[in-house]
């Protein structure tokens, strides 16, 4: 399976996916930490991938989204954005409205 196929599969088979630097428990940069804090604050379950685990994944996610920075948040298969966009959406209430449309996760 190519890295693009892996990313496509993850994005399409999980309601909320975050490609980030580090892990949910130990983000490796402030931007990833900020997005994790927002998602945790909102109480949403999400899957994450540490882009440091694979150089192929690190470059592959940038190619997949045509977006140069990490973290990258996907909701129901759609690329939402990075830290600035997620933070702006959180402050405006748009992110909360988006998550209301996501089926409950177990």
C-alpha positions as CSV (number, residue, x, y, z in Angstrom):
1,X,0.0,0.0,0.0
2,X,1.4,3.4,-0.9
3,X,1.5,6.2,1.6
4,X,-1.2,8.1,-0.4
5,X,-3.4,5.0,-0.2
6,X,-2.8,4.7,3.6
7,X,-3.6,8.4,4.1
8,X,-6.8,8.1,2.0
9,X,-7.9,5.0,3.9
10,X,-7.3,6.6,7.3
11,X,-9.0,9.9,6.3
12,X,-12.0,8.0,4.9
13,X,-12.4,5.3,7.5
14,X,-12.2,7.5,10.6
15,X,-14.6,10.4,11.5
16,X,-11.8,12.6,12.9
17,X,-8.1,12.2,12.1
18,X,-5.2,14.4,13.1
19,X,-1.8,14.2,11.5
20,X,0.5,15.8,14.0
21,X,4.0,16.1,15.4
22,X,4.2,13.7,18.3
23,X,1.3,11.9,20.0
24,X,-1.9,12.9,21.7
25,X,-0.3,12.3,25.0
26,X,3.0,14.0,24.1
27,X,2.7,16.6,21.3
28,X,6.1,17.5,19.9
29,X,5.3,21.1,18.9
30,X,3.1,23.9,20.1
31,X,0.8,23.9,17.1
32,X,0.0,20.2,17.5
33,X,-0.4,20.7,21.2
34,X,-2.9,23.5,20.6
35,X,-5.1,21.4,18.3
36,X,-5.0,18.5,20.7
37,X,-6.1,20.8,23.5
38,X,-9.0,22.1,21.5
39,X,-10.2,18.6,20.5
40,X,-9.8,17.4,24.1
41,X,-11.7,20.5,25.4
42,X,-14.5,19.7,23.0
43,X,-14.5,16.1,24.1
44,X,-14.3,14.6,20.7
45,X,-12.7,11.2,20.0
46,X,-10.1,11.3,17.3
47,X,-7.4,9.2,15.7
48,X,-3.9,10.7,15.4
49,X,-0.8,9.8,13.4
50,X,2.7,11.0,14.5
51,X,4.3,12.2,11.3
52,X,7.8,11.8,12.9
53,X,7.3,8.0,12.8
54,X,7.8,8.0,9.0
55,X,9.5,10.4,6.6
56,X,7.3,9.0,3.9
57,X,4.2,9.9,5.9
58,X,5.6,13.3,6.8
59,X,5.9,14.2,3.2
60,X,3.0,12.2,2.0
61,X,0.4,14.1,4.1
62,X,1.7,17.4,2.7
63,X,1.4,16.1,-0.8
64,X,-2.1,14.6,-0.1
65,X,-3.5,17.8,1.2
66,X,-1.4,20.2,-0.8
67,X,-0.9,22.0,2.5
68,X,2.7,22.6,3.7
69,X,2.4,22.5,7.4
70,X,1.5,20.1,10.3
71,X,-0.8,19.5,12.1
72,X,-3.6,18.7,9.7
73,X,-7.1,17.9,10.8
74,X,-9.6,15.9,8.8
75,X,-13.3,15.5,9.6
76,X,-15.5,13.0,7.8
77,X,-12.9,12.8,5.0
78,X,-12.6,16.5,4.5
79,X,-9.4,18.5,5.2
80,X,-10.2,21.2,7.7
81,X,-6.9,22.9,8.1
82,X,-4.0,23.4,10.5
83,X,-3.6,25.0,13.9
84,X,-4.5,28.6,12.9
85,X,-7.7,27.5,11.0
86,X,-8.8,25.1,13.7
87,X,-8.2,27.7,16.4
88,X,-10.1,30.3,14.5
89,X,-13.0,27.9,13.9
90,X,-13.0,27.0,17.6
91,X,-13.2,30.7,18.7
92,X,-16.0,31.4,16.2
93,X,-18.1,28.3,17.2
94,X,-17.8,26.8,13.7
95,X,-15.7,23.8,14.9
96,X,-18.3,23.0,17.5
97,X,-21.1,23.1,14.9
98,X,-19.0,20.9,12.6
99,X,-18.5,18.3,15.3
100,X,-22.3,18.2,16.1
101,X,-22.7,16.6,12.6
102,X,-20.2,13.8,13.4
103,X,-21.7,10.6,14.6
104,X,-20.8,9.7,18.2
105,X,-17.6,7.8,18.5
106,X,-17.1,4.9,20.9
